[in-house]
């Protein structure tokens, strides 16, 4: 067993316990409040198949609230893991799915699919293709001018430019959409929300997320070497070109899968990896599980606030912007050492 493994296992178990407690608390919040006993009882009746047709608590919990809570966990861990991967691969603390243009690209792909009235699987496929195309263009632009300018600045500016172009494409489709059918769906989706997530959506979203996460866990030690720099990683036997492509594809796949069901949810991929790095350090084998736990808990908490703060539900994308921006400023103020 590697040094530090028992300590890592202990805080992972502690984090899972805290996440489970937050999940139970979130399950009680909503337009139809439930007690903790109602939640446990509904879950038990759902597991053993004894839920009756008139069982309101079981209907609310199993049919509406449970898929939504599971979606919050999935969106949070996928966006956070994507952000940590991008930041490590590109050795840039400002890289995230939304800043790199990935979220905007995936959003454009999803809006195109919604505009064409395609099913959820097609929405995910379009989101993945457009998101991958966006990050490829951003990276190509950064490489073209990397010798003349600061590479960090170039990558961020390229992401801003591509994100603006993708955003313009979304605006065009929003303008052309049917105002009675497509436009409300696109507008609501762009705000970011988990209100309409169903079991079918989850069944389509979790396989791509798992498919993207598995290589990250298997290659976590090589990812550490990528953070050392191109020449150092190659000297240690890492094929940096192939590994970078694989990692970018995995991160983009996860982002696209969850963007297709949640809409635009910013800041998670940027701030959560920094929070995890403050707690466990930059070593990727510890950073990745910490990022997954914190990201899942963060989105679950924000979604709970979105459901419980007011009489009407606040779209999670809007509420997250109000929370994420000052939180990132606080992280910047607390930073006292290099991110790597």
N, C-alpha and C positions, 0 to 999 in steps of 0.2 A: 504494500500500500504506500502511495506517495506521501511525503511529509505534508501535514496540513489537511489530509483527507478527512480524518475524523472530525476536525473542527468545521470543515466545509459541510459535511453531512449534518452536523448538529444545527447549524444556522439555516440550512435548507429545510430541515424538518420543522424548525421553529417558524420559518416563513410560511410553510404550508399550513401550519396550525393557525397562524394569524389570518391567512387568506381564507381558510375555511370559516373562521369566526366572522370575518367581514362578509362572506357569502351568505351566511345565515342571517346576519343583520340586514343585508340588502334585500333578502327575500321577504322581509316583513314590511317593507316600505312600498307605497304605491297608492293609486287611487282607491284600491280596495285593500285596506290594511289587514295584515295577518299577524297573529301572535306567533312566537317561536314554537309553541306547541302545535299550532295549526300547520306551520311549515313542515315540522318533523312528521306529523301525522299524515299530511298529504303526500309527502315523499314516500313514506312507508306503504301507504295504500297504493301508490303508483307502482312501487317495486313488486309487491305481491299480487297486484292485479285485482284489488278489492274495492277500487274507487267506483262509487255509484254514479248514475247519471245526474242526480240532483246534488251531488257533492260540490258545493260552490268553492270551497277552499282548494280542493283537488283540481278543479277546473282552472281556477286562476293560477295556481302554482305550477301545474304540469303543462297546461296549454299555452300560457302567456309568459309568466314570470321566469320559469326555469330556462326556456330557450333564450330569453333576453339576457339573463345573468351569464349563461354559458357563452353567449356571443360577446359580452363585455370582457370576459376573461380571455377569449380567443383573440379579439381585436387588440387588447392591451399587450399580451405577450408577443404577438406577431409584429406589431409596429415597433415595440421596444427592442426586440431581438434584431429586427432589420436595421434600426438605427445604430445599435452597437456594432453590427457587422460592417456597415458602411463606414463608420468612423474609424474602425480598426484597419480595414482594407485600404482606405484612401489616406490614412494617417492624418485625419482632419477632424478637429473637435466640433466643427460647425456643420458637418454633413449629416443629413437626416433624410428620410423619404420625402418630406414635403419641401425641404430646401434644395435637394438634388434634382427636383423636378419629377421624381418617381410618382408621388401622390397625384400631381397634376396630370401626368401622362396616363396613369391608371384611371384617374377620374374621367379624362377625355374618352378613353376606351369604353368605360362603363356607360357614359352618357350616350355615346354612339350606339351602343347596344340597346339602351333604353329607348332611344329615338327610333330604332328599327324594330322595337317590340320583341326582342330576343329573350330567351329563357335565362335563368340565373347562371347556368353553366357557361353559356355563351358570353354573358356579361363578364364573368371571371376570366374567360379566355381573352376577350378583347382588352380587359384591364391589364392583364399580364403582358400582352404584346405591346401595347402602347407604353406601359411603364418601363419595360425593358428597352424599348426604342428611345425613350427619353433619357435614361441613364447612359445609354451608349453614346448618344449625341453629346451629352454634357461631358463625358469622359474624353471623347474625341476632341472636342473643342479645347479642353484643358491641356491635352497633350500637344496640340498644335502650337500653343503660345506659352508653354511652360518655361521656356528658356528666357523669355522677355519680362515676365512678371512673377510676382509671388504666387506659387502654385495653389496655396490655400485660397487666396483672393480670387484667382482665376476660376477655381472649381465652384466657389460660391456664386460668383457673378454669372458663370455659365448656367448654373442651376436656376438662378433667378430669371435669366433670359428665356430659357426653355420653358420654365414654369409659366411665364407670361404668355408665351406663344400658345401653350396648351390651354391656358385659361381663356385666351381669345377664341380658340376653337370651341370651348365649352359655351362661351357666350353666344357664338353664332348659332349653335344647335339649340340653345335655349330660346333664342329669338325665332327660330324656324319651327319650333315644336308646336304641336297641337295644344292650344290653350286650355282645352277641356279634358284632355287625357294625358298627354306626354309632359306638358309643362309643369303641372303640379307634382308629378312623380320626380322629375329632374330637380326641381327647386327644393323639394323636401329632402331628396337624396344629397344635394350639395351642402345642405346645412349640417349633415351628419346626424344620424339618429339610429337607435337600435329598437325603436318602437315596433317596427313591422317585421322583425326577424322571426322566422318560423323554423321548425325542425328541419324542413326541407333545405332552407338556406344553410343551416349548420352542417347538414350532411354534405353539401357541396363545398363548404369552406374549409372544414377541418383537414381533409386529406392533403390539399396543397400546402397547408401550414406545416403539417407533420413532415411532408416530403421535403420542405425547405429546412426544417429544424434538424433532421437527422444528420445531414452532412456537416452542419455546424458543430454538433456534438462530437462526431467522429473525427473531425479535422481540427478540433479546438487547439491542439498543441502547435499545429502548423500555422494557424491563424495568429498565434502569438509571435511567430517568427516574421510574419508579414508586417507587424508593427515596428520591427527593427529597421526596416528600410529595404529597398529593392536589392542592393548589392549584398547586404548582410544575409538576407534570406536565401539568395541564390548560392552564396558561399556555404550555407548550411544544408544545401541539397534540395531546396524547395523550388519547384517549377512555378515561379510567381505568376506568370502569364495565365496558365491554365487554372491555377488556384483562384486568382482574382476573378476570372470569368465565372467559375463555379459559384463562388461566394456571392457575387453580384446577382447571378440568376436566382440563387436560393432566396436572398433577401427580397428581390423584386417579386418573386413568386408569392411569398408570404404577404407582402404589402398588397399586391393586387387581389389576392383571395379575400382579404378582410375588407378592403376598400369597396369591393363589389357588394358587400352586404351591409356595411355601416355608413357608406358615404365618406365625405371628407372629414377626417379627425386629425387635426394637426398637433404639433408640439410633443406628442408622446415619443416619437422616435428621436427627438432632439434632447429632451430634458431627462428622460428616464435613464439612459446610459450614463449620463453624468452623475446622477444620484447614486446609481449602483457603483460607479467607479470611486466615489467618495467613501462608500461603505466597505468595499472589498478589494479595491485596487484595480489596476488595469489588466491583470493576468486573466486571459480570456476564459480559461476553464472555470474560474470563479465568477467572472463578470457575467457570463451568459446566463447561468441559473439565477443569479441575483437580478439581472435585468428582466428575465421572464416573470419572476415573482412580483417585483415592484411594478412592472408594466401592467400585469393583470390586476393587481390591487388598485392601481391608480385609476384605470378606466372603469373598474367596477365601482369605485367610490364616486367618481364624477357622474356616472350614470345614475347612481342612487340619489345624488343631489339633484340631478335633472328631473327625477321623478317625484322628489319629495319637497323641493324648496317652495314651490308655488302651487296654486290650484290647477294650473295648466302646465303641461310638460314643456320644459325648455330643451330645444335640440342640443344634443351632447356636443356637437361641433362648436356651437356658439358659447356654451358654458365653459368648455375646455379652453377656448381662446382667452377668456377672462381669467382663468386660473393659471394656464400655462405660461403666459407672457410674464406676469410678475414673479412666478416661481423661477423662471429661467434667469431673470435679473438677480434674484436672490442667490441662485447658484453661482452666477458670475461674481457676485460680491464676496461669496464665501470661498471662492477658489484661491488657493495660496500656492499651488504647485502645478507643474505641467500635467496635462491630461494623460500623458503616456508614462 
